Amino acid sequence: MGEYTIHNVRFYDFEPKAIQCMTYEDETNRLALSRADGTVEIWNCNCQSRPFLELVIYGDDGCSVEALVWCRGRLFSAGLHGFALEYDLTTGGIKSRIAVTGGPTWCLALSADRQKLAAGTEGGYVCIFNVMDDGILYNKTLEKQEGRILNICWHRNGDYIVTGSVNCIRLWSLKEGRVMRCSFGQGSSQEIIVWCVGILDDMTIVSGDSRGKTCFWNAELGTITDAVETHKADVLCLTVCADQKSVYVAGVDPVIVQISRVQTGAKKGRKECWVKSIQRSIHTHDIRALALTNDNKVYSGGVDTVLALSYYPPKTVFRFPSLPYPGSISVAGEAECILLRYKEHLELWQLGKSSQADGPTGLFLPISQDRIKLLEIHCHEDELIDWCAVSPQAVWIAYIVKGKLRIFQFYPPKIITMSDLEVTLESELTLKPGRSVIQMNSNPDGSVLVVLDSQHMVTAFNLDQGSSTTLPSYSSPVTAIGVHPVTRDIVVVYADMMIKEYDLAMQKYTPFCRSFLSTCSSDLTKRNSITQCEF
Amino acid sequence: MDVDVKPCVSVDDKRLIHSVQTAGGPLVNIKPLISTDSKFLLTASERNIKVFGTTTGNLLKEFIHHEAKVIGVMPSGIVDDQYVSCDENGVVCFWDLHNENRNEEIQKFALIRNEKKLKSKVVSFHFCAKLKILFAVHQRDNETQKGYLLKYMFPPLDTIKHSVVSPDVLLGPGQFSVSNSGDYLAHLSPEGLVIYGVGVKLQDCKRRRHLVDTRFLTCLAFHPTQDVIATGDITGRIVLWYEFASATPTKMELHWHMLPVVDLAFSFTGNVLYSGGGESVLVKWQLTEQKRYFLPRLGMRIKFIATDTLNNYVVASLSDNGIAVISSKEFRFEGIIQGLSMNIERSRSFPAGIIYDPRTRAIILNGRMGHVQFYDFHHSSQLYHLDITMNNFYTQERFEVIQNTDVEQVAISQDGHWLATFEYREDLQASSELRLKFWNFAKEDQNWYLNTSIEMPHDKFVNGIMFQPTPAAGQTPLCVSCGDDGKLKIWKENDTSDLYGKKSSWGCSGTGFYRHLPATAICISPDGSLIAAGFGSILTFWLPENCHLKGTLSQPYLTEKIKQIEFGHGEGCGSMVVTRTENWVCSWDLFTCTLYWRVSISSTCLAADPLSSHMAVFSKNCHVFVFEPHSSKLVTWQCNIDTCPAISAAFIPRLQKSDSTASWNEQSALIYINENQTLKTLHVNEDSSIPNDKIDRSMRQLVLETDALPAPTPFSALIAQTRTSYDTEIQTQQSGSAAFGVQLEKSTALIQQVLNEARVYRIDSFAHMTSEFCKQIIPEAVTSKEIQEKEDFVTKIKESENVHLKTKKKVSKRRKSKVKSIADSDFSDLMKVLAI
């Protein structure tokens, strides 16, 4: 092993954002979550217990994502802007948008046959859309009701919709065009906000409200059959298990509570009731969103910005803290500089130096020369920086604003944009059709470029010779790629922590890779995934 | 020098000595039981089953059906008021709570019939009336953790058939249970919870195991109506297992306890779960509303919790040998049934031993942690508790043992006015705490007051303290203490009066040490003139006034530490000193300064009679030897008086002379406490034919039951007497006025009622009672008096009329007689007169 001096960068003021909503699709094993700044993250959960961030769809100012729904690998969202959106998961952009009657939309729900999408709005309208192949189409709007609709849920047979509002739950029959109101009664003057609803196949409505109670209703009669006091404060989200035997609820008390339907009573007096079962304390702050897989794994997230995966048995908890997105940090290796991306500006820092050269492992070296801020580049107002990179000698800085590339040059200092005449397109490389670039890396002299595309294929372009090579595929998706500066070997890191080294000249895996790297390194715990690799 | 090495037995005394358990035994070794009418509380102490009144807290009955230690009592479920009890030897007994006289109704079965493979103790049992099956847990040989669960069919034909249900049941109470429906049996094993479907066919017992990782389960309870099991574990968590018969049960957690949950009990309807443990807090879990209520400060660790069918009471057995009675509706502490107070948990129980208080004629013992109790041995009642350490009882923590300060030595002066206590705390982390306290008894308000508290009286543990039995005239007695730091200290009361008033405090007036040996035992001669102290194996004598060493006695072959010293009393023994070491009892003569005799006995304690010259020594193998110091000849002896050795013994002067013919037992009774913390007394039995301490009656009726609630208070007895006397009075004197008598009867009934309902521990204010009483009796009594006056008046009038009539009649009669006499007369007189 070589010796390294590790810089502990503590001056990057990274602000993780709260998780707003979450949705999971079992067919594609993708988890979509939105954060408070309108960013949507797509997590690939194919690999057992090791989901990794696959795609980030950046939001802009005024963008809000209040609800997310998967439909056969397509992702729909709705927010307070009053539109239902479909995302393009290959480009990371918006494919189509349609206005929702009733303005700001709080919730979305997909029918069990995945033909229809229902949206609940601030104005009290429920809008129903048809999901078509090329987008969504307005179908109808249900009768307007008093109060905002905070949560919405479809019954399995598609005839009923349950919505949660302030002080009441409504059951909408689509066939009969009838609305039934399940009221909490006028007992207390304090209003009860129903934050989340669900409906079981046997027409039992589940609701979580601001009193911290999870209530089970008989939908035919509109009466409460069981009320379980699961939390001390508001219950914000709930999910129903696939077997309809238990419900997970979470809320302002950061505990996820499983409520199970049990048979009690001796043989004669059989009786069913819902009891508070196991509870999990994973989060430190409000839990805003829960997502459940078919095999009862619970994804949860909230104000503490951590995505957590938990399941039982065996009792397992994984926590995935929010990290800076790719393209946020770039290191100039030779100049010992670091480029940090903020929302609207970039900072280039000269790292601190130590006079002491070596010492035992784990020694904290005293700093002789403090860090220096070399440069700060600001954009115009309402421009957000998506990506940034710095050259090894810290001579060039490249960054992307609103999909456009800008390059900063130190000597003489100036910003070059793509429209400038100095810029000429040198060459154009093409991938197979229908694929987009997820990740790129090259060696310092720029002779080899490796590209990871949206189909998880790694293609290496030799820019000197103009040839391209596709690396052998592997069962697990790729999380990071790198090129060795000298040998031009390509290093690929997979989601199951497999690291492979590919010899580009010989077109095969290197002997070192075969002998040593074929076994997973024990240092790398099975919980993490590698997001970037550099030499 | 007369040295006998072996105990010499006097064969002429054939009378047998046996030990009888007095009231002082642990009441909290089995789960208490409340009878179906909530009036009685049943528990067992050793082999006696005791019945207490729940309202009064008084001991009402005592059943002695068993020969061995009773391990449990439960209702049979067949007939009302029929109960099943089982003892260690496997004898199961069905008996009735009320038909005490009919011995034939008691059914006894022996589970173990000299079978070799099951020659083991029964640890717990459960009788299922519905299935007529008795389950019993037998301790495995040489195993203290696990036992066999066996199933016995009832009623037995010739032999009781049994079959093994489970081989690994955790031993201890509350480790297995059968559901009320009789469908399931659950028990705890070292790995977790094991459930058997009992069902109708007993052969196909379906077994289901739910493993718990390291959260070992401690107790278990079945829901009375639903198929729900509650378990408690060592981390203090309570888990309710729903659908426990399936492979993936639904578990509901209730977590408040920090220490292990010790016992759980459902209310009769199952809406409420009670739990308790080392925090000495009873927790009430309202299961339907998911709320919990607490009843804190019960004083001591909770050992068992029991509920009743009428939902009137919850009782919690506490580890200080008290049973707290709690009303379940109000969830309020109602009272305590307190036996001889003790600390069940402590391995070294009663470290201060038995001390006789001559003033109250009570014995002083360690009570609750940090307290001493005054226990009236003659009436088997606790007089009072005295808080010595004045500390709150610290409950334990999960990962740390918290030491509480306890009283280690107690001494009382001969007149009973001074009490010296030594308390000690050593947790091996902080420096050890030693405190010697002197308490003064105030005659004015009959209370003990702390006079002096001396921090660190010795540098190390104090081995003994004693007051001078006969002090110098007009002076308070001296107090002597000795400790492991090799010091002998004399404490004296000093006058510290100032202008604010008369005061006194105790201070050290002299210190003695000898060869840097630890001072292990101490005693002062009965006349108070000489202190004997044991320094290691050397017996030394000191003058109390100036702490001068007078002399030493030792023998080179006696190398053991002296553990106890007693001066001889009575004739011929005044010059004798008896010492006890681990394996020797030696008698020394102070005139000749020689060893008089010595006997090899592995002894545990030595007791001297203050009224005679007798002494008694208890050996490790439970023999008792009574001797006089001037002779190595035994007065009497008895082998195997008990199953476990005595830890402390004392001669207690009797209130009246015993009918016992043995001279040594005449004036004083010999009592002792054994390692099972049972207070026992030794009886000399005249009739040697009775082999052991069988008592002819199997039941001791302690008080008569009245039709109303049984309340044998002294007041009620008083009332009963006055009533009969009134009755006779009425009959003899006031036969005329029946109303007065009726009224009196009513009022006495009221008093009776008031006194019956009154609890000893919570009596209404007297003013309230008397006003109620007066209301009842006075207006009626006035009217009856008026009636009587009226009647009297009428009778007087009648009488006067009669008199009138009579006088009238008399007058008329007289007149008539006069007339007649006149008529009848022959006028001779007149004639005479006329003639003259």
Interface residues (C-beta under 8 A of the other chain):
Chain A: V228 E229 S246 S260 V262 Q263 T264 G265 A266 K267 G269 K271 V275 K276 S277 I278 Q279
Chain B: S179 N180 S181 D183 H223 T225 Q226 D227 V228 L240 Y242 E243 T250 K251 M252 E253 E289 Q290
